[in-house]
């Protein structure tokens, strides 16, 4: 836990030192809030699945229910993976590596971190990875 206080309207800016204590606290709170939202959605989904009436006499109703269940379980798996990435980002905040590209060591732009707080690559490194994936996929 940090002792830094940041106001509700605070947004990281290029005018302050990169990954200052205030910026780290801002992103830590943003990540924790995102994780809480995902966990709440997951609990709601689980409750819905558990409360759903499984005794569908009609085969079409049963098939529809199974399709819905399959979609929900895939969504939960994506949520689980996202929570893992959020936890990794929180750990990077703790160890001081958050906000820096894993590949180049360069700072990841604040705009990119604002849009995707779990980013581990700078925009340039991410684009390079995507270009390489396309090249290999086309082979």
LUMMARNU-471569 format. One record per residue: residue number from 1; residue in three letters; x negated, y, z of N, C-alpha, C, O, CB in turn. Coordinates in pm, whole numbers, plus 32768, in hexadecimal, padded with zeros to 4 digits. Glycine has a CB too. Layout:
BEGIN
NUM|ALA|X|Y|Z|X|Y|Z|X|Y|Z|X|Y|Z|X|Y|Z
...
***
This chain:
BEGIN
1|UNK|7FAD|7F89|8000|8000|8000|8000|7FA9|807D|8000|7F44|8085|8047|805F|8000|8079
2|UNK|7FD0|80DB|7FB2|7F86|8159|7FA8|7FC6|81C1|8002|803E|81BF|801B|7F81|818A|7F17
3|UNK|7F75|821D|8030|7FA7|828B|8082|7FC7|8306|802D|7FEA|836F|8063|7F42|82AF|80EE
4|UNK|7FBA|82F9|7FAC|7FD1|8369|7F51|8066|8381|7F45|80B5|8323|7F33|7F91|834E|7EC5
5|UNK|808D|8400|7F4E|811A|8421|7F39|8127|8461|7EAF|80DB|84B9|7E89|8150|8481|7FA9
6|UNK|818C|842F|7E67|81A9|8469|7DE4|823D|8487|7DE1|828F|8438|7E11|817F|8409|7D6F
7|UNK|825F|84F8|7DA9|82EB|8520|7DA1|8335|84D4|7D36|82F8|8494|7CDF|82F6|85B4|7D86
8|UNK|83B9|84D9|7D3B|840E|8494|7CDA|83F0|84BF|7C4B|83F0|846C|7BF0|84A1|84AF|7CFA
9|UNK|83D6|853E|7C36|83C1|8571|7BAF|8333|8561|7B7C|8315|858A|7B0B|83E5|8601|7BAA
10|UNK|82DA|8528|7BCB|824E|851B|7BA3|823F|84C1|7B29|827B|8456|7B21|81FB|84E3|7C17
11|UNK|81EE|84EE|7ACA|81C7|849E|7A55|8130|84B0|7A45|80FE|8520|7A4E|8216|84CA|79D3
12|UNK|80E8|8444|7A2B|8058|8451|7A14|803D|84AD|799E|8089|84AF|793C|8018|83C6|79FA
13|UNK|7FD2|84F8|79A7|7FB1|8554|793A|7F1E|854A|7917|7ECB|8523|796A|7FD6|85E4|795E
14|UNK|7F00|856E|789C|7E76|856C|786B|7E20|85D4|78B4|7DA5|85CE|78AF|7E72|8586|77D4
15|UNK|7E61|8634|78F7|7E18|86A0|7938|7DD8|8674|79BD|7D81|86B9|79F2|7E76|8715|7952
16|UNK|7E01|8601|79F1|7DC7|85D2|7A6F|7D68|855E|7A54|7D6B|8522|79E8|7E37|85A6|7AD2
17|UNK|7D13|853D|7AB4|7CB5|84CE|7A9F|7CFF|844C|7A7F|7D63|842B|7ABF|7C5C|84BB|7B1B
18|UNK|7CCC|8402|7A1C|7D0B|8386|79F1|7D06|831F|7A62|7C9E|830A|7AA1|7CC7|834F|7973
19|UNK|7D77|82E0|7A7A|7D8B|827A|7AE1|7D62|82AB|7B6C|7D26|8264|7BBB|7D3D|81FB|7ABE
20|UNK|7D86|8329|7B84|7D76|8360|7C0A|7DD2|8313|7C68|7E24|82C3|7C3C|7D97|83FA|7C0D
21|UNK|7DC3|832A|7CE8|7E17|82E4|7D4A|7EAB|82FE|7D30|7EFD|82A4|7D3F|7DF2|8310|7DD8
22|UNK|7ECD|8379|7D0A|7F59|839A|7CEC|7F8B|834A|7C74|7FFB|8315|7C77|7F69|8431|7CD1
23|UNK|7F3A|8341|7C0C|7F63|82F4|7B96|7F73|8260|7BB7|7FD3|8220|7B8D|7EFE|8307|7B24
24|UNK|7F14|822A|7C01|7F1F|819C|7C26|7F9D|8183|7C78|7FE2|8120|7C63|7EA2|816F|7C76
25|UNK|7FBB|81DD|7CD5|8034|81CF|7D27|80B2|81DA|7CD1|8113|8191|7CE6|8036|8239|7D97
26|UNK|80B1|8235|7C71|8122|8246|7C17|813D|81C3|7BCB|81AE|8194|7BC6|8108|82B9|7BB4
27|UNK|80D3|8189|7B90|80E6|810F|7B43|8106|8098|7B9E|8153|8040|7B77|8067|80F1|7AF0
28|UNK|80CE|8095|7C16|80EF|802A|7C74|8184|802C|7C92|81C6|7FC4|7C90|809D|8039|7CF7
29|UNK|81B9|80A3|7CAF|824A|80AF|7CCB|829E|808B|7C52|8305|8048|7C5E|826B|813E|7CF8
30|UNK|8271|80B7|7BDC|82BA|8098|7B60|82C1|8001|7B4A|832A|7FCB|7B28|8277|80DE|7AE6
31|UNK|8250|7FBD|7B5E|824B|7F2C|7B4C|82A1|7EE4|7BB3|82E9|7E85|7B91|81BB|7EFB|7B55
32|UNK|829B|7F0F|7C31|82EB|7ED0|7C9A|8381|7EE2|7C81|83D0|7E86|7C97|82C6|7F0A|7D24
33|UNK|83A7|7F58|7C51|8434|7F71|7C33|8462|7F17|7BC0|84CF|7EDF|7BC5|844A|8006|7C0E
34|UNK|840E|7F0A|7B59|842E|7EB5|7AE7|843D|7E24|7B14|849B|7DDF|7AEC|83C0|7EC1|7A79
35|UNK|83E1|7DF7|7B68|83E6|7D6D|7B9A|8467|7D56|7BEA|84A8|7CEF|7BDA|836B|7D4E|7BF1
36|UNK|848B|7DB5|7C40|8507|7DA9|7C8F|8581|7D9F|7C33|85DB|7D4F|7C4D|8516|7E22|7CEE
37|UNK|8584|7DEF|7BC9|85F5|7DEA|7B6B|85FE|7D62|7B27|866C|7D2B|7B19|85E7|7E59|7B00
38|UNK|858E|7D2B|7AFE|858C|7CA8|7ABD|85BC|7C3C|7B1E|860C|7BE6|7AFA|84FD|7C86|7A88
39|UNK|858B|7C42|7B9A|85B4|7BDE|7BFE|8649|7BE8|7C1C|868B|7B82|7C2F|8563|7BF0|7C7E
40|UNK|867D|7C62|7C22|870C|7C75|7C3B|875E|7C3A|7BC7|87C1|7BF4|7BDE|872E|7D0C|7C4E
41|UNK|8735|7C56|7B4C|8779|7C1E|7AD8|8773|7B85|7AD9|87D5|7B42|7AB7|873A|7C54|7A56
42|UNK|8702|7B50|7B01|86F0|7AC0|7B05|874D|7A81|7B6D|8789|7A19|7B54|865D|7A9D|7B24
43|UNK|8758|7AC0|7BE1|87B4|7A8E|7C48|8844|7A92|7C17|8891|7A34|7C2E|87A6|7AE1|7CCA
44|UNK|8869|7AFE|7BD2|88F1|7B0A|7B9C|890C|7A9C|7B36|8977|7A5F|7B36|8906|7B95|7B5C
45|UNK|88AA|7A83|7AE0|88B9|7A1B|7A7A|88CA|7993|7ABC|8920|7945|7A94|883F|7A19|7A1C
46|UNK|8878|7976|7B20|887F|78F6|7B65|8907|78E5|7BA8|8942|7879|7BA2|880F|78EB|7BCD
47|UNK|8938|794F|7BE7|89BB|7948|7C28|8A28|792D|7BC1|8A83|78DE|7BDA|89D9|79CA|7C74
48|UNK|8A20|796D|7B4E|8A83|7959|7AE3|8A80|78C9|7AB2|8AE9|788A|7AA1|8A69|79B9|7A6E
49|UNK|8A07|7894|7A9D|89FB|780A|7A6E|8A32|77A8|7AD6|8A73|7745|7AB2|8968|77E9|7A50
50|UNK|8A1A|77C3|7B55|8A48|7768|7BBF|8AE0|776F|7BD0|8B1F|770B|7BF1|8A04|778A|7C42
51|UNK|8B19|77E5|7BB9|8BA9|77F6|7BCC|8BFB|77CB|7B53|8C75|77BB|7B5B|8BC7|7886|7BEC
52|UNK|8BB6|77B8|7AE2|8BFE|7794|7A68|8C3F|770A|7A78|8C02|76AD|7AAD|8B9E|7797|79EF
53|UNK|8CB5|76FF|7A49|8CFD|767F|7A51|8CC3|761E|79EB|8CCC|7634|7973|8D96|7693|7A39
54|UNK|8C87|75B4|7A1D|8C46|7553|79C6|8CA6|74EC|798C|8C80|74A2|7931|8BD8|750D|7A11
55|UNK|8D21|74E4|79BD|8D80|747F|798E|8DD3|74B5|791B|8E49|74D5|792A|8DDB|7452|7A01
56|UNK|8D94|74BD|78A8|8DDC|74EB|7831|8E15|7472|77E9|8DCA|7421|77B2|8D7E|753D|77D2
57|UNK|8E99|7464|77EA|8ED3|73F1|77A6|8EC1|73F8|770E|8EB8|7390|76CC|8F67|73E6|77C7
58|UNK|8EBC|746E|76DA|8EB0|7481|764A|8E1C|7479|7621|8DC8|74BD|765C|8EED|7509|761E
59|UNK|8DFE|7427|75BE|8D74|7417|7591|8D37|749A|755F|8CC1|74B4|7577|8D6E|73AE|7523
60|UNK|8D85|74EA|751B|8D53|756B|74E8|8D30|75C7|755C|8CCA|760C|7557|8DBC|75AE|748C
61|UNK|8D84|75C9|75C5|8D66|761A|763C|8CE7|75EA|767F|8C94|763A|76AA|8DDC|7617|769F
62|UNK|8CD9|7566|7688|8C62|752D|76C7|8BE5|7551|7676|8B7E|7575|76B0|8C70|7494|76D4
63|UNK|8BEC|7546|75F3|8B7A|7567|759D|8B57|75FB|75A8|8AE1|7620|75AF|8B99|7543|7509
64|UNK|8BBC|764F|75AB|8BA5|76DF|75BA|8B62|76FD|763F|8B06|774E|7646|8C2A|772C|75AF
65|UNK|8B90|76BB|76A9|8B57|76CD|772E|8AC5|76A1|7731|8A70|76E4|776D|8BA8|767F|7796
66|UNK|8AA7|7631|76F0|8A1C|75FF|76EB|89C3|765E|769C|894F|7673|76C1|8A18|7572|76AC
67|UNK|89F7|7697|7631|89AA|76F9|75E4|898C|7773|7639|891B|77A4|763B|89F7|7721|7564
68|UNK|89F3|77A5|7680|89DF|7818|76D8|8976|77F9|7742|891F|784B|775E|8A63|7840|771C
69|UNK|897E|7782|777C|8920|7757|77E4|8891|7752|77AC|8833|777F|77EE|8949|76CC|781D
70|UNK|8882|771D|7733|87FF|7713|76F4|87C4|779F|76DC|874D|77B6|76F4|880A|76C6|766F
71|UNK|8817|77FA|76AC|87EA|7885|7695|87BF|78C4|7719|8757|7905|771F|885B|78DA|7652
72|UNK|880E|78B2|7782|87EE|78EB|7805|876B|78B2|783C|871A|78FB|7874|8860|78D0|7868
73|UNK|8756|7830|782A|86DB|77F2|785D|8660|7823|7810|85F6|7835|784B|86E5|775A|7854
74|UNK|866F|7839|778D|85FF|7872|7740|85E1|7900|776F|856D|7927|777B|861F|7871|76A8
75|UNK|864A|794C|778A|8638|79D5|77BB|85F2|79D4|7843|859B|7A26|785C|86C1|7A1E|77C6
76|UNK|8618|7977|7898|85D8|796D|791B|8545|7949|790D|84F3|7979|795A|8620|7906|7973
77|UNK|8523|78F5|78AD|8497|78D0|7898|8447|794A|786B|83D6|795F|7898|848D|785F|782E
78|UNK|8482|799B|7812|8440|7A18|77E8|842E|7A75|7860|83C6|7AB5|786E|8492|7A5E|7779
79|UNK|8495|7A7D|78B6|848B|7AD1|792C|841C|7AA1|7989|83D2|7AF2|79C2|8511|7AD3|7977
80|UNK|8410|7A1E|7999|83A8|79E5|79EF|831D|7A0C|79BA|82C5|7A32|7A07|83B5|7949|79F7
81|UNK|830B|7A03|7937|828B|7A29|78FA|8270|7ABE|790B|81FF|7AE7|7923|8289|7A03|7865
82|UNK|82D9|7B0F|78FF|82CB|7B9F|7910|82A4|7BC1|79A0|8250|7C18|79B7|834E|7BE7|78E9
83|UNK|82E2|7B7E|7A00|82C0|7B95|7A8D|822E|7B73|7AA6|81E9|7BB8|7AF0|831C|7B41|7AEB
84|UNK|81FE|7B08|7A68|8172|7AE2|7A75|8117|7B51|7A3F|80B0|7B6F|7A7B|8157|7A5E|7A2B
85|UNK|813D|7B8D|79CE|80EE|7BFB|7995|80F3|7C76|79EF|8090|7CBD|79FE|8120|7C1E|7908
86|UNK|8166|7C90|7A2B|8173|7D00|7A88|8119|7CE9|7B02|80D3|7D43|7B2E|8207|7D14|7AB4
87|UNK|811B|7C6E|7B37|80C5|7C4D|7BA9|8031|7C5F|7B85|7FE3|7C8F|7BD6|80DF|7BBD|7BD9
88|UNK|800C|7C36|7B0B|7F82|7C49|7ADE|7F5F|7CDE|7AD8|7EF1|7D05|7B00|7F6D|7C08|7A53
89|UNK|7FBC|7D30|7AA7|7FA4|7DC1|7A9F|7F95|7DFC|7B2C|7F3E|7E50|7B43|8017|7E07|7A54
90|UNK|7FE9|7DD0|7B89|7FDE|7DFF|7C14|7F56|7DDA|7C4F|7F1B|7E27|7C9A|8050|7DC5|7C6B
91|UNK|7F25|7D62|7C2E|7EA2|7D38|7C5E|7E34|7D90|7C22|7DD5|7DB4|7C66|7E88|7CA4|7C3A
92|UNK|7E43|7DB5|7BA1|7DE0|7E0D|7B61|7DE0|7E97|7BA4|7D77|7ED6|7BAE|7DFD|7E1C|7ACA
93|UNK|7E55|7EC5|7BD1|7E5A|7F44|7C1A|7E09|7F37|7C99|7DBC|7F91|7CBD|7EED|7F6E|7C3A
94|UNK|7E19|7EC8|7CDE|7DD0|7EB0|7D5C|7D3A|7EA8|7D46|7CEC|7EDE|7D95|7E01|7E30|7D9D
95|UNK|7D10|7E65|7CD9|7C7F|7E54|7CC7|7C3D|7EC2|7C73|7BC6|7EBE|7C58|7C64|7DCD|7C86
96|UNK|7C8E|7F26|7C4B|7C55|7F9A|7C07|7C41|7F8B|7B71|7C01|7FE1|7B33|7BD3|7FBB|7C44
97|UNK|7C76|7F21|7B35|7C63|7F0F|7AA4|7CDF|7F36|7A55|7CDD|7F33|79DA|7C3F|7E7F|7A86
98|UNK|7D4B|7F5C|7A99|7DC7|7F80|7A54|7DB1|7FFC|79FF|7D6F|805C|7A29|7E39|7F98|7ABA
99|UNK|7DE9|7FF9|7986|7DE2|806D|792E|7D6C|8069|78CF|7D5C|80C2|787B|7DDC|80E9|797F
100|UNK|7D1A|8002|78DB|7CA5|7FF7|7884|7CB3|7F7B|782B|7CDE|7F12|7859|7C23|7FF0|78D6
101|UNK|7C8D|7F89|77AE|7C99|7F1E|774B|7C40|7EA8|7774|7BCA|7EB8|7792|7C72|7F52|76BE
102|UNK|7C7B|7E31|7774|7C30|7DB8|7796|7BC4|7D99|772F|7B61|7D58|774E|7C8E|7D42|77A4
103|UNK|7BD9|7DC8|76B5|7B7C|7DA8|7649|7B0A|7E0D|763E|7A96|7DE8|762E|7BC6|7DA1|75C5
104|UNK|7B2D|7E8E|7646|7AC8|7EF6|762E|7A9D|7F40|76AC|7A32|7F7E|76AF|7AFD|7F5A|75CA
105|UNK|7AED|7F39|7714|7AD0|7F85|778E|7AFC|8015|7786|7AF1|805F|77E8|7A3C|7F80|77AB
106|UNK|7B2F|803F|7713|7B5F|80C7|7701|7BE3|80DB|774D|7C2A|807B|7769|7B72|80E8|766C
107|UNK|7C01|8158|776D|7C80|8178|77AE|7CF3|815E|774C|7CEA|817E|76D6|7C82|820C|77DE
108|UNK|7D5D|8123|7781|7DD8|8111|7734|7E26|8193|7745|7E2F|81C8|77B4|7E2C|8092|7765
109|UNK|7E5E|81C7|76DA|7EA1|824A|76E3|7F14|8246|7747|7F56|81E0|7757|7ED5|8275|7659
110|UNK|7F2A|82B7|778A|7F99|82C1|77E9|801F|82AA|77A4|8079|826E|77DE|7F99|834A|782D
111|UNK|802C|82D9|7728|80A9|82C3|76DD|80C3|822E|76CA|8135|8200|76D8|80A4|8309|7653
112|UNK|805A|81E4|76AB|806A|8152|7699|808D|810F|771E|80E5|80B9|7722|7FE8|8114|765F
113|UNK|804A|8136|7788|8067|80FB|780C|80F3|8120|783B|8136|80D1|787D|7FFF|8129|7872
114|UNK|811D|8199|781A|81A5|81C3|783F|820C|816B|77F8|8270|8141|7834|81BC|8259|781B
115|UNK|81F4|814F|7778|8250|80FF|7729|8245|8069|7749|82A9|8022|7748|8237|8116|7694
116|UNK|81CC|803B|7765|81B4|7FAD|7782|814F|7FA3|77F4|80D8|7F92|77DD|817F|7F62|7702
117|UNK|8181|7FAE|786F|8125|7FB3|78E4|80D6|7F32|78FB|807C|7F30|794F|8174|7FD2|7960
118|UNK|80F6|7EC7|78B2|80A9|7E4B|78C1|803D|7E3D|7855|7FFB|7DD6|784C|8107|7DD3|78BB
119|UNK|802C|7EA6|7803|7FCA|7EA1|7795|7F3E|7E85|77CC|7F14|7EBC|7832|7FCA|7F27|7746
120|UNK|7EF7|7E2E|7785|7E6D|7E0E|77AA|7E0A|7E37|773E|7D90|7E2F|7751|7E60|7D79|77C7
121|UNK|7E3F|7E63|76CC|7DEA|7E8B|765D|7E0C|7F1A|7632|7E7F|7F44|763A|7DFA|7E29|75E5
122|UNK|7DA7|7F63|7606|7DC1|7FE7|75CD|7E10|7FD1|754D|7E15|7F62|7518|7D3B|8035|75B0
123|UNK|7E4E|803A|751C|7E9D|8030|74A2|7E47|7FFD|742D|7E74|7FAA|73DF|7EDB|80B9|747F
124|UNK|7DCD|8030|7424|7D75|8007|73B7|7D54|7F72|73C0|7D5A|7F2B|735B|7CF3|805A|73BA
125|UNK|7D33|7F41|7438|7D14|7EB3|7449|7D8F|7E5D|742D|7D84|7DF2|73F2|7CDF|7E98|74D8
126|UNK|7E06|7E8C|7459|7E82|7E41|7440|7E9C|7E37|73AA|7EBF|7DCC|7378|7EFA|7E85|7487
127|UNK|7E8C|7EA6|7364|7EA2|7EA5|72D3|7E40|7E47|728D|7E64|7E03|722E|7E95|7F32|7299
128|UNK|7DC4|7E45|72BD|7D5E|7DEB|7284|7D89|7D59|7298|7D7F|7D08|723C|7CD3|7E06|72C6
129|UNK|7DB9|7D38|730F|7DE9|7CB0|732B|7E5D|7C8B|72CF|7E61|7C1D|7299|7E14|7CA3|73BF
130|UNK|7EBA|7CE8|72BE|7F2E|7CCC|7269|7F06|7CB9|71D8|7F3C|7C63|7193|7F95|7D3C|7274
131|UNK|7EA6|7D09|71A8|7E75|7CF8|711E|7E35|7C6E|710F|7E4D|7C29|70AC|7E0F|7D68|70F9
132|UNK|7DE3|7C47|7170|7DA2|7BC3|716A|7E08|7B53|716D|7DF8|7AEF|7126|7D40|7BB2|71DF
133|UNK|7E71|7B60|71BD|7EDA|7AFB|71C2|7F1D|7AED|713B|7F38|7A7D|710F|7F42|7B1D|722E
134|UNK|7F39|7B5E|70F9|7F79|7B59|7074|7F1E|7B13|7010|7F4D|7AC2|6FBF|7F9A|7BE8|7043
135|UNK|7E9C|7B30|7014|7E3E|7AF2|6FB8|7E3D|7A5C|6FCB|7E44|7A11|6F6A|7DB1|7B2C|6FCB
136|UNK|7E35|7A2F|7049|7E31|79A0|7065|7EB7|795D|7047|7EBA|78EA|701C|7E0B|7987|70F6
137|UNK|7F24|79A4|705D|7FA8|796C|7045|7FBE|7957|6FAF|8004|78FA|6F87|8015|79C8|7080
138|UNK|7F82|79AD|6F5D|7F94|79A3|6ECD|7F44|7931|6E8F|7F5F|7909|6E1E|7F6D|7A24|6E8B
139|UNK|7EE2|78FC|6ED9|7E8E|788E|6EA3|7EDB|780E|6E94|7EA3|77A9|6E68|7E15|7875|6EFC
***
